[in-house]
Amino acid sequence: MRTVLITGTGGFIGFHLAQLLLKEGFRVVGYDAMTDYYDVSLKRRRHQMLLQDPNFSCTEAYLEEMDTLHSVFEQAKPDVVVHLAGQAGVRYSLENPRSYIESNIVGTFNVMECAREFGVEHLMMASTSSVYGANEDMPFAEVDKVDTPLTLYAATKKANENMGHSYAHLWKIPTTMFRFFTVYGPWGRPDLALFKFVKAGLAGDAIDVYNHGNMARDFTYVTDLVRGIRLLIDTPPVEPERRDDILPDDSLSPVAPFRVVNIGNNDKVQLMDFITEIEKCLGMEIKKNFMEMQKGDVPATWANADLLQRLTGYTPQTPVSEGVKHFVDWYRDYYGV
């Protein structure tokens, strides 16, 4: 039985990935600090569900606690590490920037050090579409330059990619960084747009619509996302013998077993169309406050997911109409509304 250590199993994506891997017969070792960035009871409920499986175990601690993290690695001896934990949120990085340095920089460094010491077969770490920053040419491709981050959150994730590449080169750790694009679905984070819009709509409150609704996102359904991660587990990068062996659209490093992969729906949806789908599922019109663009935000994201398809044969494809319905059904059931 292969062992996968996942950081952030109390979180939205980590929970779904752990569920999928347990279902497929993996042993999953979780690690999560259960921070109060949002409702901790939601995180604990996710862990309670995972703990129903005897092949799941977890430790509650911060990534910055190196002694604890090292001990977990030493006991688990993971074959694969999927590092999802960290301080998320574009807007929160304006309010509490230090938490991003501590968690995303120091915490990720600790994970990489443990992966190096214990010789994992494949180190996989979460990045974000936010690293594309001020880029305007879309769809975004992994080989595009990402030198213009617009928030500290994006900057820390770009730093993680650079850190991962250096360790892959120095210590020959097969490393995959995956860039997420606007993930949504059941058990989602309360700070994400879909959660906030549904909550406000059911309460009869107005929602804040930035840039007067002139925004677009590559909404990616969470089960599609974790399926992509699962398939990438079996596709660790191999350092090429010659630079000429790298295909033009491949982000594979010429000097390290390192690759960056987009995981997105390969399409973009207008924000107002997304809100319309929510209103259809709720059977009501939601009141709207149209506002200016928020600092650090971008008007659009759109993933080129060709590399993911070439590596795994898989492309996320859940339509927004279906994904939103699943979330609304979950929300009504979970909160009894």
Secondary structure as GFF3:
##gff-version 3
##sequence-region A 1 337
A	DSSP	beta_strand	3	7	.	.	.	ID=ss1
A	DSSP	alpha_helix	12	23	.	.	.	ID=ss2
A	DSSP	beta_strand	27	32	.	.	.	ID=ss3
A	DSSP	alpha_helix	40	50	.	.	.	ID=ss4
A	DSSP	beta_strand	56	60	.	.	.	ID=ss5
A	DSSP	alpha_helix	66	76	.	.	.	ID=ss6
A	DSSP	beta_strand	80	83	.	.	.	ID=ss7
A	DSSP	alpha_helix	92	95	.	.	.	ID=ss8
A	DSSP	alpha_helix	97	100	.	.	.	ID=ss9
A	DSSP	pi_helix	101	107	.	.	.	ID=ss10
A	DSSP	alpha_helix	108	117	.	.	.	ID=ss11
A	DSSP	beta_strand	122	128	.	.	.	ID=ss12
A	DSSP	three_ten_helix	129	132	.	.	.	ID=ss13
A	DSSP	alpha_helix	152	171	.	.	.	ID=ss14
A	DSSP	beta_strand	175	180	.	.	.	ID=ss15
A	DSSP	beta_strand	183	184	.	.	.	ID=ss16
A	DSSP	alpha_helix	193	203	.	.	.	ID=ss17
A	DSSP	beta_strand	207	209	.	.	.	ID=ss18
A	DSSP	three_ten_helix	210	213	.	.	.	ID=ss19
A	DSSP	beta_strand	216	217	.	.	.	ID=ss20
A	DSSP	beta_strand	220	221	.	.	.	ID=ss21
A	DSSP	alpha_helix	222	233	.	.	.	ID=ss22
A	DSSP	three_ten_helix	243	245	.	.	.	ID=ss23
A	DSSP	beta_strand	258	263	.	.	.	ID=ss24
A	DSSP	beta_strand	269	270	.	.	.	ID=ss25
A	DSSP	alpha_helix	271	282	.	.	.	ID=ss26
A	DSSP	beta_strand	288	290	.	.	.	ID=ss27
A	DSSP	alpha_helix	306	312	.	.	.	ID=ss28
A	DSSP	alpha_helix	320	335	.	.	.	ID=ss29
###
